[in-house]
Amino acid sequence: MLLPPSVQDFVPEDHLSRFVVSLVRESLDLRAIYAAYRGEKGQPPYDPSMMVALLLYSYAVGIYASRRIARACAERADFMMIVALDAPDFRTISEFRRQHLEALSALFVQVLRLAQEAGLVKLGHVALDGTKIKANASKHKAMSYQRMTAREKELEAEVRRWFETAAAQDAADDRALGKDKRGDELPAWVKDKEKRLAKIREAKAALEAEAKAAAEAKAREAAAEAQRQAAGRKKPGKKAAPPREMPDDKAQRNFTDPHSRILKTKDGFVQGYNAQAAVDGHAHIILAQALTPSQSDQDQLVVLVDAIEDSLGRRPKETSADAGYCSEANLAELDARGIAAYIAVARSKHAAQAKRMINGPLTQAMQRKLKRAGRRSRYRLRKQIVEPVFGQIKHARGFRQFLLRGIQKVKAEWAMICTAHNILKLATTAA
């Protein structure tokens, strides 16, 4: 070689990495990120557009941990091309993601609008679903309120005994060594027990606060219901028990990530979150995303549908979802928005064959609607649209556990995952 080689020469012109760099530089508004560097003193930071491209490309190819990203910058030509042979340290990558997490998650809407301009969004049939993803916490680090109460008493007694033992030992040391000699420190193992007790008390107090807030909300609802009944006919049946201000004995809280919950999946129970997505049927673009620690999907249907309109200014013509989203309120909301709904009314192999007591008129109408169409129902599109997207994220790109902790950070991380998915769809169309 008569001239030094360029790393650009080792990356094909149609490579995904080149597309991501071009997309970030030419099409994304990064002013929110650049604003954080105004007036900075000391050594200039890495170019924010390069760092954004590095993170988005890493997520698109299934590399999420900052150490693995930094290693790829030293080993892989596609990563070397993005960083121009000036690889940032893994701490720099981690700190950039932490500092700009909110701005990075906001890129989801920008990429979605680019997909709309590219003709990838039709808003004909939109399918909704949720998937359970592990939190960065072990389910064995969770404890029920009943167990907290019992363990708190055990630890209190244990710590009290050890303080008494330590005091007796101090007195013995004073007699044996003299008062001017050191011998008054508590044993190291006492400190760990004290920390454990403090953590249990903190989690117990949080559960009690949540239970009290829920009880107050239920009390307000009960008072409003009593006023409505006083104005008209009384509701038949047994009077509901007053709400409890103390947590249920089985209520749990995780010490590592308190916002995560133990969720049931087809493979057992996981400590995690319920990640939501609304997917367009044309090119499998994710139109809206959300995340909740709740096992139930019901509260997310209207959230996702309204998020689509907020981002794109239009509503989908029709939507499908499984039985987890079915409720009278949700069907009424979709009807009010003029969206044709295809939602299973109960869990079954075929949506039209659900067998359970259904009282609501809208739910009964939905069951009849699905039964009339049978296997030709538009509901059949749900599996073809939304489930492959979760398969691509969890199996093809290996995202099975969140790296961050706390619901706000995890929401932002899920938004980045969905952004990377849409970028891949954009790249495929551009090619």
C-alpha positions as CSV (number, residue, x, y, z in Angstrom):
1,M,0.0,0.0,0.0
2,L,1.5,3.3,-1.1
3,L,-1.0,5.3,0.9
4,P,-2.3,4.6,4.4
5,P,-5.7,2.8,4.3
6,S,-8.9,4.4,5.3
7,V,-11.3,2.6,7.6
8,Q,-14.1,3.8,5.2
9,D,-12.6,1.5,2.6
10,F,-13.4,-1.6,4.7
11,V,-17.1,-0.8,5.0
12,P,-19.4,-1.4,2.0
13,E,-21.3,1.6,0.6
14,D,-24.7,0.0,1.3
15,H,-23.8,-1.1,4.9
16,L,-26.3,-0.4,7.7
17,S,-23.6,1.6,9.7
18,R,-23.3,4.1,6.8
19,F,-27.1,4.5,6.7
20,V,-27.3,5.2,10.4
21,V,-24.5,7.8,10.3
22,S,-26.2,9.5,7.4
23,L,-29.6,9.4,9.1
24,V,-28.3,11.0,12.3
25,R,-26.3,13.7,10.5
26,E,-28.8,14.7,7.9
27,S,-32.3,13.9,9.2
28,L,-32.4,14.0,13.1
29,D,-32.7,17.1,15.2
30,L,-30.1,16.8,18.0
31,R,-30.4,20.3,19.4
32,A,-31.6,19.0,22.8
33,I,-28.3,17.0,23.1
34,Y,-26.0,19.7,21.7
35,A,-27.5,22.3,24.1
36,A,-26.0,20.4,27.0
37,Y,-22.4,21.2,25.8
38,R,-22.7,24.9,25.5
39,G,-20.1,26.7,27.7
40,E,-18.3,23.4,28.5
41,K,-14.7,23.9,29.8
42,G,-11.8,21.6,29.5
43,Q,-11.2,18.9,26.9
44,P,-13.8,19.0,24.0
45,P,-16.3,16.1,24.2
46,Y,-16.8,13.5,21.5
47,D,-19.1,14.8,18.7
48,P,-22.7,14.2,20.0
49,S,-23.9,13.1,16.5
50,M,-21.2,10.4,16.4
51,M,-22.2,9.2,19.9
52,V,-25.9,9.1,18.9
53,A,-25.0,7.2,15.7
54,L,-22.9,4.8,17.7
55,L,-25.7,4.0,20.2
56,L,-28.4,3.7,17.6
57,Y,-26.3,1.4,15.4
58,S,-25.3,-0.7,18.5
59,Y,-29.0,-1.2,19.4
60,A,-29.8,-2.0,15.8
61,V,-27.3,-4.9,15.7
62,G,-28.1,-6.2,19.2
63,I,-25.2,-4.8,21.2
64,Y,-26.4,-2.9,24.3
65,A,-23.8,-3.0,27.1
66,S,-21.4,-0.1,27.1
67,R,-18.4,-2.4,27.6
68,R,-19.4,-4.5,24.5
69,I,-19.9,-1.4,22.5
70,A,-16.4,-0.1,23.4
71,R,-14.9,-3.4,22.6
72,A,-16.6,-3.5,19.2
73,C,-15.1,0.0,18.5
74,A,-11.7,-1.6,18.8
75,E,-12.4,-4.8,16.9
76,R,-15.1,-4.3,14.2
77,A,-14.6,-2.2,11.1
78,D,-18.2,-1.0,11.0
79,F,-17.9,0.4,14.5
80,M,-14.4,1.8,13.8
81,M,-15.9,3.7,10.8
82,I,-18.5,5.3,13.0
83,V,-16.0,6.5,15.6
84,A,-13.4,7.3,12.9
85,L,-10.8,5.2,14.8
86,D,-11.2,7.4,17.9
87,A,-12.9,4.9,20.2
88,P,-14.6,6.3,23.3
89,D,-14.1,4.6,26.6
90,F,-17.0,2.4,27.9
91,R,-17.5,4.9,30.8
92,T,-17.9,7.7,28.2
93,I,-20.5,5.7,26.3
94,S,-22.4,4.8,29.5
95,E,-22.3,8.4,30.8
96,F,-23.5,9.8,27.4
97,R,-26.5,7.4,27.4
98,R,-27.3,8.3,31.1
99,Q,-27.0,12.0,30.6
100,H,-29.1,12.2,27.4
101,L,-31.5,9.3,28.0
102,E,-34.6,11.5,27.7
103,A,-33.4,13.1,24.5
104,L,-32.4,9.8,23.0
105,S,-35.9,8.3,23.7
106,A,-37.5,11.3,22.0
107,L,-35.8,10.3,18.8
108,F,-38.5,7.6,18.4
109,V,-41.0,10.1,17.2
110,Q,-38.5,11.7,14.7
111,V,-37.6,8.3,13.2
112,L,-41.3,7.4,13.1
113,R,-42.1,10.6,11.1
114,L,-39.3,9.8,8.7
115,A,-40.8,6.4,8.2
116,Q,-44.1,8.0,7.4
117,E,-42.5,10.3,4.8
118,A,-40.8,7.2,3.3
119,G,-44.3,5.6,2.8
120,L,-43.8,2.9,5.4
121,V,-46.8,4.0,7.5
122,K,-50.3,3.4,6.1
123,L,-52.4,3.3,9.4
124,G,-54.7,0.7,7.8
125,H,-54.5,-2.1,10.3
126,V,-52.6,-1.6,13.5
127,A,-52.0,-4.5,16.0
128,L,-51.3,-4.0,19.7
129,D,-49.6,-6.3,22.1
130,G,-47.3,-6.5,25.1
131,T,-44.4,-8.6,26.0
132,K,-42.8,-9.3,29.4
133,I,-39.1,-8.3,29.6
134,K,-36.8,-9.0,32.5
135,A,-35.7,-6.1,34.7
136,N,-32.2,-5.6,35.8
137,A,-33.1,-7.3,39.1
138,S,-33.5,-10.8,40.4
139,K,-37.0,-12.0,41.5
140,H,-35.2,-13.5,44.5
141,K,-34.4,-10.0,45.7
142,A,-38.2,-9.3,46.2
143,M,-40.0,-9.8,49.5
144,S,-43.7,-9.8,50.4
145,Y,-45.1,-7.4,53.0
146,Q,-45.9,-10.4,55.3
147,R,-42.4,-11.6,55.1
148,M,-41.0,-8.0,55.6
149,T,-43.0,-7.7,58.8
150,A,-41.8,-11.1,60.1
151,R,-38.2,-10.5,59.0
152,E,-38.2,-6.9,60.5
153,K,-39.0,-8.4,64.0
154,E,-36.4,-11.1,63.6
155,L,-33.7,-8.6,62.6
156,E,-34.7,-6.2,65.4
157,A,-34.3,-9.0,68.0
158,E,-31.1,-10.2,66.4
159,V,-29.5,-6.7,66.2
160,R,-30.6,-6.0,69.8
161,R,-28.9,-9.2,71.0
162,W,-25.8,-8.3,69.2
163,F,-25.7,-4.8,70.6
164,E,-26.1,-6.4,74.1
165,T,-23.3,-8.8,73.3
166,A,-21.1,-6.0,72.0
167,A,-21.7,-3.9,75.1
168,A,-20.8,-6.8,77.3
169,Q,-17.7,-7.5,75.3
170,D,-16.8,-3.8,75.5
171,A,-17.0,-4.0,79.3
172,A,-14.9,-7.1,79.4
173,D,-12.3,-5.5,77.1
174,D,-12.2,-2.4,79.3
175,R,-11.5,-4.6,82.3
176,A,-8.9,-6.7,80.4
177,L,-7.2,-4.0,78.3
178,G,-8.0,-0.8,80.1
179,K,-10.2,2.1,79.0
180,D,-7.4,3.8,77.0
181,K,-7.2,0.8,74.6
182,R,-9.4,0.4,71.5
183,G,-12.0,-2.3,71.8
184,D,-15.3,-0.4,71.5
185,E,-16.0,-1.1,67.7
186,L,-19.1,-3.1,66.9
187,P,-18.4,-6.3,64.9
188,A,-18.5,-5.8,61.1
189,W,-21.4,-8.3,60.7
190,V,-23.6,-6.1,62.8
191,K,-23.5,-3.3,60.2
192,D,-24.7,-5.6,57.5
193,K,-27.7,-6.6,59.5
194,E,-28.5,-3.0,60.3
195,K,-28.4,-2.1,56.6
196,R,-30.7,-5.0,55.8
197,L,-33.1,-3.9,58.5
198,A,-33.1,-0.3,57.2
199,K,-33.7,-1.5,53.6
200,I,-36.6,-3.7,54.7
201,R,-38.2,-0.8,56.7
202,E,-37.8,1.5,53.6
203,A,-39.5,-1.0,51.3
204,K,-42.2,-1.7,53.9
205,A,-43.0,2.0,54.3
206,A,-43.2,2.3,50.5
207,L,-45.7,-0.5,50.3
208,E,-47.7,1.0,53.1
209,A,-47.8,4.4,51.3
210,E,-48.9,2.8,48.1
211,A,-51.7,0.9,49.9
212,K,-52.8,4.0,51.7
213,A,-53.0,6.0,48.4
214,A,-55.0,3.2,46.8
215,A,-57.3,3.0,49.7
216,E,-57.9,6.8,49.6
217,A,-58.7,6.6,45.8
218,K,-61.1,3.7,46.4
219,A,-62.8,5.6,49.2
220,R,-63.3,8.6,46.9
221,E,-64.8,6.3,44.3
222,A,-67.1,4.7,46.9
223,A,-68.2,8.2,48.1
224,A,-69.0,9.2,44.5
225,E,-70.9,6.0,43.9
226,A,-72.9,6.5,47.1
227,Q,-73.9,10.0,45.8
228,R,-75.0,8.5,42.5
229,Q,-77.0,5.8,44.3
230,A,-78.6,8.4,46.5
231,A,-79.8,10.2,43.5
232,G,-81.3,7.1,41.9
233,R,-82.0,3.4,42.4
234,K,-79.6,1.6,44.8
235,K,-77.2,-0.9,43.3
236,P,-78.3,-4.5,44.3
237,G,-76.0,-6.9,45.9
238,K,-73.8,-7.1,49.0
239,K,-72.1,-3.9,50.1
240,A,-68.4,-3.8,49.3
241,A,-65.9,-4.0,52.1
242,P,-64.2,-0.7,53.0
243,P,-60.7,-0.3,51.5
244,R,-57.7,-1.3,53.5
245,E,-55.0,1.2,54.3
246,M,-52.5,-1.6,55.0
247,P,-50.8,-3.5,52.2
248,D,-51.9,-7.0,51.3
249,D,-49.7,-9.7,52.9
250,K,-48.7,-10.9,49.4
251,A,-47.8,-7.4,48.1
252,Q,-44.1,-7.5,47.0
253,R,-41.3,-5.0,46.5
254,N,-37.9,-5.6,44.9
255,F,-34.9,-4.2,46.7
256,T,-32.8,-3.9,43.5
257,D,-35.4,-2.2,41.2
258,P,-38.4,-1.2,43.3
259,H,-40.5,-0.2,40.3
260,S,-40.3,-3.7,38.6
261,R,-42.9,-6.4,39.4
262,I,-43.1,-10.2,39.3
263,L,-45.0,-10.9,36.1
264,K,-46.4,-14.2,34.8
265,T,-45.2,-15.4,31.4
266,K,-45.7,-18.6,29.4
267,D,-42.3,-19.7,30.7
268,G,-42.9,-18.9,34.4
269,F,-42.5,-15.8,36.5
270,V,-40.0,-13.1,35.9
271,Q,-39.0,-9.9,37.7
272,G,-39.6,-7.4,35.0
273,Y,-41.8,-4.9,33.0
274,N,-44.6,-5.2,30.5
275,A,-43.4,-3.6,27.2
276,Q,-46.1,-2.4,24.8
277,A,-46.1,-1.7,21.1
278,A,-48.5,-0.7,18.4
279,V,-47.4,-2.0,15.0
280,D,-48.5,-0.9,11.5
281,G,-49.5,-3.8,9.3
282,H,-47.9,-2.4,6.1
283,A,-44.1,-2.5,6.9
284,H,-44.2,-3.5,10.6
285,I,-43.2,-0.1,11.8
286,I,-43.7,0.5,15.5
287,L,-46.1,3.4,15.7
288,A,-46.3,3.8,19.4
289,Q,-44.6,2.3,22.4
290,A,-45.2,2.3,26.2
291,L,-44.1,0.4,29.3
292,T,-45.8,-0.5,32.5
293,P,-44.9,-2.6,35.6
294,S,-48.5,-4.0,35.6
295,Q,-49.4,-7.5,34.5
296,S,-52.5,-6.2,32.8
297,D,-52.6,-4.7,29.3
298,Q,-56.1,-3.0,29.6
299,D,-54.9,0.5,30.6
300,Q,-52.5,0.7,27.7
301,L,-54.9,0.4,24.7
302,V,-56.1,4.1,24.7
303,V,-52.5,5.2,25.6
304,L,-51.1,3.6,22.5
305,V,-53.9,4.7,20.2
306,D,-53.7,8.3,21.3
307,A,-49.9,8.2,21.1
308,I,-50.2,7.3,17.4
309,E,-52.4,10.4,16.8
310,D,-50.1,12.6,18.8
311,S,-47.1,11.6,16.7
312,L,-48.6,11.3,13.2
313,G,-51.7,13.5,13.4
314,R,-53.9,10.7,12.2
315,R,-55.7,7.7,13.8
316,P,-55.5,4.1,12.5
317,K,-58.6,2.9,10.5
318,E,-58.7,-0.4,12.5
319,T,-56.9,-2.1,15.3
320,S,-56.6,-5.6,16.7
321,A,-55.5,-6.8,20.1
322,D,-55.8,-9.9,22.3
323,A,-58.1,-10.4,25.2
324,G,-55.9,-8.6,27.6
325,Y,-57.0,-5.3,26.2
326,C,-60.8,-6.1,26.1
327,S,-63.1,-4.1,28.3
328,E,-66.3,-2.1,27.9
329,A,-64.4,1.1,28.5
330,N,-61.8,0.4,25.9
331,L,-64.3,-0.6,23.2
332,A,-66.3,2.5,23.9
333,E,-63.1,4.7,23.5
334,L,-62.3,3.1,20.2
335,D,-65.9,3.5,19.0
336,A,-65.8,7.2,20.0
337,R,-62.6,7.7,18.0
338,G,-64.2,6.0,14.9
339,I,-61.7,3.1,14.9
340,A,-62.9,-0.4,13.8
341,A,-61.9,-2.8,16.6
342,Y,-61.1,-6.5,16.5
343,I,-60.4,-7.5,20.1
344,A,-60.7,-11.0,21.5
345,V,-63.1,-11.1,24.4
346,A,-61.4,-14.0,26.3
347,R,-58.4,-16.3,26.1
348,S,-58.9,-19.1,23.6
349,K,-57.3,-20.8,20.7
350,H,-59.6,-18.9,18.3
351,A,-60.9,-15.5,19.2
352,A,-64.5,-16.3,18.1
353,Q,-64.7,-19.4,20.3
354,A,-64.3,-17.7,23.7
355,K,-66.5,-19.2,26.4
356,R,-67.2,-17.0,29.4
357,M,-69.9,-14.9,30.9
358,I,-69.9,-11.6,29.1
359,N,-72.3,-8.9,30.4
360,G,-71.3,-5.7,28.6
361,P,-73.2,-4.9,25.4
362,L,-70.1,-3.8,23.5
363,T,-68.2,-6.9,24.5
364,Q,-71.2,-9.1,23.4
365,A,-71.3,-7.2,20.1
366,M,-67.5,-7.8,19.7
367,Q,-67.9,-11.5,20.3
368,R,-70.7,-11.7,17.7
369,K,-68.6,-9.7,15.2
370,L,-65.6,-12.1,15.6
371,K,-67.9,-15.2,15.4
372,R,-69.6,-14.1,12.2
373,A,-66.3,-13.7,10.4
374,G,-64.8,-16.8,11.9
375,R,-61.3,-17.6,10.6
376,R,-61.6,-14.8,8.0
377,S,-61.9,-12.2,10.7
378,R,-59.4,-9.3,10.6
379,Y,-58.4,-10.4,14.1
380,R,-56.2,-13.0,12.4
381,L,-53.8,-10.2,11.3
382,R,-52.7,-9.5,14.9
383,K,-50.3,-12.4,15.1
384,Q,-48.9,-11.7,11.7
385,I,-48.2,-8.1,12.5
386,V,-47.1,-7.6,16.1
387,E,-45.7,-10.9,17.3
388,P,-42.9,-11.0,14.6
389,V,-41.7,-7.6,15.8
390,F,-41.3,-8.9,19.4
391,G,-39.5,-12.0,17.9
392,Q,-37.1,-9.7,16.0
393,I,-36.3,-7.7,19.1
394,K,-36.0,-10.5,21.6
395,H,-34.6,-13.4,19.5
396,A,-32.9,-11.9,16.4
397,R,-31.3,-8.9,18.3
398,G,-31.2,-10.6,21.7
399,F,-32.8,-8.0,23.8
400,R,-34.2,-10.0,26.8
401,Q,-33.3,-7.9,29.8
402,F,-33.2,-4.2,30.5
403,L,-29.8,-2.7,31.4
404,L,-31.2,0.3,33.4
405,R,-33.2,0.4,36.6
406,G,-36.2,2.6,37.6
407,I,-39.3,2.9,35.5
408,Q,-38.4,6.3,33.8
409,K,-35.0,5.0,32.7
410,V,-36.5,1.7,31.5
411,K,-39.2,3.5,29.5
412,A,-36.5,5.5,27.8
413,E,-34.5,2.3,27.1
414,W,-37.6,0.6,25.5
415,A,-38.1,3.7,23.3
416,M,-34.5,3.3,22.1
417,I,-35.1,-0.3,21.3
418,C,-38.2,0.6,19.3
419,T,-36.3,3.4,17.5
420,A,-33.6,1.0,16.5
421,H,-36.2,-1.4,15.1
422,N,-37.8,1.4,13.0
423,I,-34.3,2.4,11.7
424,L,-33.7,-1.1,10.5
425,K,-37.1,-1.0,8.6
426,L,-36.1,2.3,7.1
427,A,-32.7,0.9,6.0
428,T,-34.3,-2.1,4.3
429,T,-36.6,0.2,2.3
430,A,-33.8,2.6,1.4
431,A,-31.7,-0.4,0.1
